[in-house]
Amino acid sequence: MFLRRWLPALVVAVAGACHAQGVIKIGEVNSYKVTPSYLDHYKRGWQMAQDEINAGGGVLGRKLEVISRDDNGNPGDAVRVAEELYSREGVRLYFGGFLSNVAVALADFSKNRQVFYLFGEPGTDRVIWSEGNRYVHRLGPSTYMSVAMLADEAAKHKKKRWALVYPNYELGQSAAATFKKLLKSKQPDVEFVAEQAPPLGKVDAGAITQALLDAKPDAIFNVLFGADLGRFVREGNSRKLFDSVQVYSMLTGRPEYLDPLGAEAPKGWIVTGYPWYSIDTPENKKFVEAYRKKFNDHPRLGSLVGYSTLHSLAQGLRKAGSPEPEALIGAFKGLQVATPMGSVVFRPQDNQSTMGAYLGKVALKDGKGYMVDYRYVDGASVVPPDGEVSKLRPLK
């Protein structure tokens, strides 16, 4: 009689205890083989966050288990491995997608499968605005936000003849179009005299540099990164392209791309990035110290993004009280998260966070490139007005 009376309650209690002691599975899909210069450090960042969170007892009484897959830089492969995680591992919570075209594919997957997806990277506007859906959220500043920082600065200097250089895929195309639109609105007499859009990873730096020399621009807007950036900088320095031309560069200030340039770092370029070495806020100092201790290396922007992405998910899970997608969607509306860049908020109107970036100039010291004369630009100051957001983002 005792067993008949208490066994059902005991089974429920034991099942609940097992559930609480389990793990929360999180899928992570990214282009590690294609872009290791950024993503190796990004992976360290989320691994560091995972260790911190789990050492502190996890979230909701459960540890976080990140299951990571490589997408080969291919949108089709990204959807395939995301589907495998969904079907075989029961994953309903995802992050990742460094390349913008991959992120667009993952965003569409999240909508079709009704799973939660946090796009940590700065990148294309499409995942949040023109093709945004309720399941997709983004931590890093959008392309519009990053470009707006540079366009505001460029308008102050009144350069008239402009050239653009960008990789011919989603991020580069979006950045170039946004820059032209924003600068034209601030400086109606501006002229765009040259546009070079090489395939990603296949820059013919000599031909591009000569085309720009022939166009005789007053200024250049550049979106190249990684090895493409290195080739362009080297050739431009050799042919003295940058001697009389001001360059505004969207990604060059990131340590991932600035450090490898060494003494060839392009002095005087106006860039956005992460000057980890001289940001004296308590949040950044704590992060840098912990990262150095764990990896015997300094952080890059990818490190900060990976770290902040997983901490954002953990904070959302705590607020939601559940890893279910619908609960997380509600929890992320107005969610406030502490990051090494300070506190950020996920905006209810478009699921975009207010994380900003540092804007400054490149200088040389001891044979290395550094960001100097920089300031932090709050992301909230460079998002489109709500009226424009409502037009950009259909209700979905």
C-alpha positions in Angstrom: 0.0 0.0 0.0 2.9 2.3 0.8 4.5 1.7 -2.6 1.2 2.1 -4.5 0.6 5.4 -2.7 4.1 7.0 -3.0 5.7 5.3 -6.0 4.2 7.7 -8.6 5.4 10.8 -6.7 8.8 9.1 -6.2 9.1 8.4 -10.0 8.3 12.1 -10.8 10.8 13.3 -8.2 13.5 11.1 -9.5 12.8 12.0 -13.1 12.9 15.7 -12.2 16.2 15.3 -10.4 17.7 13.5 -13.4 16.5 16.3 -15.7 17.9 18.9 -13.4 21.3 17.1 -13.3 21.4 16.8 -17.1 22.7 19.2 -19.6 21.4 22.0 -21.8 22.6 21.2 -25.3 23.5 24.2 -27.5 24.4 23.8 -31.2 27.3 25.9 -32.6 27.9 26.1 -36.3 30.8 28.0 -37.8 33.4 28.3 -40.6 36.5 27.2 -38.6 38.4 25.7 -41.5 37.8 28.8 -43.8 38.4 31.6 -41.4 40.7 30.3 -38.5 42.4 33.7 -38.0 39.1 35.0 -36.4 37.3 31.9 -35.3 40.1 30.1 -33.4 40.0 33.0 -30.9 36.2 33.1 -31.0 36.1 29.4 -30.0 38.4 30.1 -27.1 36.0 32.8 -26.0 32.9 30.7 -25.8 34.9 27.8 -24.3 36.1 30.1 -21.6 32.5 31.3 -21.0 31.3 27.7 -20.9 33.9 26.8 -18.3 33.0 29.8 -16.1 29.3 29.1 -16.3 29.6 25.4 -15.6 32.1 26.0 -12.8 29.5 28.3 -11.2 26.9 25.6 -11.2 25.6 25.9 -14.7 22.2 27.4 -15.6 18.9 26.2 -14.1 20.8 23.5 -12.2 22.2 22.1 -15.5 25.5 22.4 -17.2 25.8 23.8 -20.7 27.1 21.5 -23.4 28.1 23.2 -26.6 28.1 20.8 -29.6 30.2 22.5 -32.3 30.2 21.7 -36.0 32.1 23.1 -39.0 30.1 24.4 -42.0 33.1 24.7 -44.4 32.0 28.3 -45.1 29.1 26.9 -47.1 25.4 27.8 -46.4 24.2 24.4 -47.5 26.6 22.6 -45.2 25.6 24.9 -42.4 22.0 23.9 -42.7 22.8 20.3 -43.1 24.9 20.1 -39.8 22.3 22.2 -38.0 19.6 19.7 -39.1 21.8 16.9 -37.8 22.1 18.5 -34.4 18.3 19.0 -34.4 17.4 15.4 -35.4 20.2 13.4 -33.6 21.0 15.6 -30.6 17.6 17.2 -29.9 19.2 20.7 -30.1 16.7 23.6 -30.1 19.2 26.4 -29.2 21.9 27.6 -31.6 24.6 30.2 -32.1 27.4 30.8 -34.6 27.5 31.8 -38.3 30.6 34.0 -38.8 30.2 34.4 -42.6 27.1 36.5 -43.4 25.8 34.2 -46.1 26.0 31.3 -43.7 24.2 33.3 -41.0 21.4 34.1 -43.5 21.0 30.3 -44.1 21.0 29.5 -40.4 18.4 32.3 -39.8 16.1 30.7 -42.3 16.7 27.3 -40.8 15.8 28.6 -37.3 12.5 30.0 -38.7 11.6 26.7 -40.5 12.5 24.6 -37.4 11.3 27.1 -34.9 14.5 27.0 -32.9 16.3 29.9 -31.1 19.4 31.3 -32.9 21.8 33.9 -31.6 24.0 35.4 -34.3 26.9 36.7 -32.3 28.9 38.4 -35.0 28.8 41.8 -36.5 27.5 41.2 -40.0 24.7 41.4 -42.6 21.5 43.4 -41.8 19.4 40.7 -43.5 19.3 38.4 -40.5 17.8 41.1 -38.3 15.9 43.4 -40.6 14.8 42.6 -44.2 14.6 38.8 -43.5 14.4 39.0 -39.7 12.2 36.6 -37.8 11.2 36.1 -34.2 13.6 33.2 -33.6 16.8 35.1 -34.6 18.7 37.5 -32.3 22.0 39.3 -32.8 24.7 40.4 -30.3 27.3 42.2 -32.5 26.6 45.5 -34.3 24.9 45.0 -37.6 26.5 46.1 -40.9 24.4 49.2 -40.9 25.6 50.1 -37.4 29.3 49.5 -38.1 29.1 51.4 -41.4 27.2 54.3 -39.8 30.1 54.8 -37.4 32.5 55.2 -40.3 30.1 57.2 -42.5 29.6 59.7 -39.6 33.3 60.1 -39.3 33.9 60.3 -43.1 31.3 63.1 -43.5 33.3 65.3 -41.1 36.3 65.3 -43.5 34.3 66.3 -46.6 36.2 64.1 -49.1 34.5 64.2 -52.4 35.8 61.5 -54.7 35.4 58.0 -53.2 36.4 54.5 -54.1 35.1 51.3 -52.5 36.8 47.9 -52.0 34.9 45.0 -50.6 34.6 41.2 -50.9 32.0 40.1 -53.4 29.6 38.3 -51.0 26.8 39.2 -48.6 28.8 41.2 -46.0 30.8 43.2 -48.6 27.9 44.0 -50.8 25.7 45.1 -47.9 28.4 47.2 -46.4 29.2 49.0 -49.7 25.5 49.7 -50.4 24.9 51.0 -46.9 28.0 53.2 -47.0 27.0 54.9 -50.3 23.5 55.5 -49.0 24.5 56.9 -45.6 27.4 59.1 -46.9 25.3 60.5 -49.8 22.6 61.5 -47.3 25.2 63.4 -45.2 27.2 64.8 -48.1 25.0 65.1 -51.3 27.9 66.2 -53.5 30.0 63.1 -53.0 31.1 61.1 -56.0 31.8 57.3 -56.2 34.5 57.0 -58.8 35.6 53.4 -58.5 34.3 50.1 -57.0 36.4 47.0 -56.7 34.6 43.8 -55.5 36.9 40.7 -55.7 35.7 37.3 -54.8 36.3 36.4 -51.1 39.8 35.0 -50.6 40.8 35.7 -54.2 42.1 39.3 -54.2 44.3 40.4 -57.2 45.9 43.1 -55.1 48.0 44.5 -58.0 45.1 45.0 -60.3 42.9 46.5 -57.6 45.6 48.9 -56.5 46.3 50.0 -60.1 42.5 50.6 -60.7 42.3 52.7 -57.6 45.4 54.7 -58.6 43.9 55.3 -62.0 40.6 56.5 -60.5 42.4 59.1 -58.3 40.0 59.0 -55.3 40.3 61.3 -52.3 39.2 58.5 -49.9 38.6 54.8 -49.9 36.0 52.7 -48.0 37.5 49.2 -47.4 35.8 46.0 -46.2 38.5 43.5 -47.0 39.8 41.3 -44.1 42.1 38.5 -43.4 44.6 37.4 -46.1 42.8 39.6 -48.6 43.4 42.7 -46.4 47.1 41.8 -46.1 47.6 41.6 -49.8 45.8 44.9 -50.4 47.8 46.7 -47.7 51.1 45.3 -49.0 50.5 46.3 -52.6 49.0 49.7 -51.6 52.0 50.5 -49.5 54.4 49.4 -52.3 52.7 51.6 -54.9 52.1 54.4 -52.4 48.4 54.3 -52.9 47.7 55.4 -49.4 50.1 58.3 -49.3 47.5 60.9 -50.3 44.3 58.9 -49.8 42.4 58.6 -46.5 41.1 55.1 -45.9 38.1 54.2 -43.8 38.1 50.5 -43.0 35.4 48.5 -41.4 37.4 45.5 -40.0 41.1 46.5 -40.0 41.1 47.5 -36.3 40.3 44.0 -35.2 43.4 42.5 -33.6 42.9 39.3 -35.7 43.6 41.3 -38.8 45.8 44.2 -37.6 48.3 42.0 -35.7 49.4 39.9 -38.7 50.2 43.1 -40.7 53.1 43.9 -38.3 55.2 46.8 -39.5 53.1 47.0 -42.7 50.0 48.2 -40.7 48.5 51.1 -42.6 49.2 54.2 -40.5 46.4 56.7 -40.4 43.6 54.5 -41.5 40.3 55.2 -39.7 39.0 51.9 -38.4 36.7 50.1 -36.0 38.1 47.4 -33.8 39.0 46.3 -30.3 42.1 47.9 -28.7 42.1 45.5 -25.8 45.6 46.6 -24.6 44.5 50.1 -23.5 40.8 50.0 -22.6 40.9 50.7 -18.9 37.3 49.8 -17.9 37.0 47.2 -15.0 35.0 44.9 -17.3 37.7 44.8 -20.0 40.5 44.5 -17.5 38.9 41.5 -15.8 38.2 39.8 -19.2 41.8 40.4 -20.5 43.3 39.1 -17.2 41.2 36.0 -17.2 41.8 35.3 -20.9 45.6 35.7 -20.5 45.6 33.4 -17.5 43.6 30.7 -19.3 45.3 30.7 -22.7 48.6 32.5 -22.1 47.6 34.8 -25.0 45.8 38.1 -25.4 42.2 38.3 -26.6 41.0 39.3 -30.0 37.6 40.7 -30.9 36.5 37.1 -31.8 37.4 36.1 -28.2 35.2 38.8 -26.8 32.3 38.0 -29.2 32.4 34.3 -28.5 32.6 34.9 -24.7 29.8 37.4 -24.7 27.5 35.3 -27.0 27.5 32.3 -24.6 27.1 34.5 -21.6 24.1 36.2 -23.3 22.5 32.8 -23.9 23.1 31.9 -20.2 21.5 35.1 -19.1 18.6 34.5 -21.4 18.1 31.0 -20.0 18.1 32.2 -16.4 15.5 34.8 -17.2 13.4 32.4 -19.3 13.6 29.6 -16.7 13.6 27.1 -19.5 15.6 26.3 -22.7 12.4 26.1 -24.8 12.5 28.5 -27.8 9.3 30.3 -26.9 10.5 31.0 -23.4 13.8 32.3 -24.7 12.2 34.6 -27.2 10.2 36.2 -24.4 13.2 36.4 -22.2 15.4 38.2 -24.8 13.0 41.1 -25.2 14.9 43.8 -23.3 17.4 41.4 -21.9 20.4 43.1 -20.3 23.8 41.4 -20.4 27.1 42.4 -18.9 30.0 42.1 -21.4 33.6 43.2 -21.5 32.4 46.2 -23.5 29.9 47.1 -20.8 26.2 46.4 -20.5 24.2 45.8 -23.6 20.4 45.4 -24.2 18.6 43.3 -26.7 16.0 45.6 -28.3 12.4 44.3 -28.4 11.6 45.9 -31.7 14.2 44.0 -33.8 16.2 41.5 -31.5 19.4 43.5 -32.1 21.6 44.2 -29.2 23.1 47.7 -28.4 26.7 46.4 -28.5 28.9 49.0 -30.2 32.5 49.2 -31.3 35.7 51.3 -30.9 36.4 53.8 -33.6 39.9 55.2 -34.0 43.1 55.4 -36.1 45.9 53.0 -36.9 49.3 53.9 -35.6 52.7 52.1 -35.6 54.7 51.4 -32.5 57.6 48.9 -32.1 56.9 47.5 -35.5 53.2 46.7 -34.8 49.9 48.3 -35.5 47.7 49.8 -32.7 44.5 51.7 -32.5 44.9 55.2 -31.1 42.7 58.2 -30.5 39.8 55.9 -30.2 36.4 56.2 -28.6 33.6 53.8 -27.9 30.5 54.3 -30.1 27.4 52.9 -28.3 25.4 50.7 -30.7 22.2 52.4 -29.5 23.4 55.6 -31.2 23.8 54.1 -34.7 20.7 51.9 -35.1 18.1 53.1 -37.6 15.2 55.0 -36.2 12.2 52.8 -35.1 10.1 54.1 -38.0 12.7 52.9 -40.5 13.1 49.6 -38.6 9.4 48.9 -38.9 9.7 49.3 -42.7 12.9 47.3 -42.9 11.6 44.4 -40.7 8.3 42.9 -41.8 6.2 41.3 -39.0 7.1 37.6 -38.8 
